[in-house]
């Protein structure tokens, strides 16, 4: 659980620093950090994929997983739904923040704490939904590898700083949400560890590595491949191994 604890701690630290400084992170520094982390994601993702590809018992499975998963995710419009939800929350927060800046009579009409609630909702979505945050606890539980979570922690440190500089110290409440979310993945992985073979882990690392590469490309602003639409690809190796087990 050390990776999840560190990830949770970075959100708390970022929120405290952001609420104290109030000025946020200058755009050029934010871009520099995200560029560096984008390169880190590329390195981690490519290493995970390439190092496990040679060990794969089913060399074509990751191709089928990426293709089928992307089709399912696109049909469900996971990426679009996620971004529309985030945009909706942001716009509502901006509207109510603007109302609060008007005369007192109008400000009283704004829902108390609305901006903080909207900020928390947006932050929780961003912290929890993504290959690093979802795969990280699994690999931490099964292999003791916290690389994914430590990378995600660095991203969340910057994000929480930015959120808290806008919405205040209340953004620290996103930390327990992330802890519970990643803790759930960790617990499920631990409980089912005996049922997860090394072969399945290898396939998940191949597919997960490609998803992390996709995230890195987005961070570098090279191209947006709508990584969230590819998340169902992680289910394909699991379903394949369940079918394989059932047939035997």
BELTA-V312745 format. One record per backbone hydrogen bond with DSSP energy under -0.5 kcal/mol. CO is the residue of the C=O (numbers start at 1). NH is the residue of the N-H. Records with the same first field share a line. If there is no record, write none. Layout:
BEGIN
CO=NH  NH
END
This chain:
BEGIN
1=5
2=6
3=7
4=8
5=9
6=10
7=11
8=12
9=13
10=14
11=15
12=16
13=17
14=18
15=19
16=20
17=21
18=22
26=29  30
27=31
28=32
29=33
30=34
31=35
32=36
33=37
34=38
35=39
36=40
37=41
38=42
39=43
40=44
41=45
42=46
43=47
44=48
45=49
46=50
47=51
48=52
49=53
50=54
52=55  56
53=56
58=61  62
60=64
61=65
62=66
63=67
64=68
65=69
66=70
67=71
68=72
69=73
70=74
71=75
72=76
73=77  78
77=81
78=82
79=83
80=84
81=85
82=86
83=87
84=88
85=89
86=90
87=91
88=92
89=93
90=94
91=95
92=96
93=97
94=98
95=99
96=100
97=101
98=101
99=102
103=106  107
104=108
106=109  110
107=110
111=114
113=117
114=118
115=119
116=120
117=121
118=122
119=123
120=124
121=125
122=126
123=127
124=128
125=129
128=130
130=134
131=135
132=136
133=137
134=138
135=139
136=140
137=141
138=142
139=143  144  145
140=144
144=146
146=150
147=151
148=152
149=153
150=154
151=155
152=156
153=157
154=158
155=159
156=160
157=161
158=162
159=163
160=164
161=165
162=166
163=166  167
164=168
168=171
169=172
170=173
171=174
172=175
173=177
174=178
175=179
176=180
177=181
178=182
179=183
180=184
181=185
182=186
183=187
184=188
185=189
186=190
187=191
188=192
190=193
192=195  196
193=196
195=197
197=201
198=202
199=203
200=204
201=205
202=206
203=207
204=208
205=209
206=210
207=211
208=212
209=213
210=214
211=215
212=216
213=217
214=218
215=219
216=220
217=222  223
218=221
223=225
226=229
227=230
228=231
230=233
231=234
232=235  236
233=236  237
234=238
235=239
236=240
237=241
238=242
239=243
240=244
241=245
242=246
243=247
244=248
END
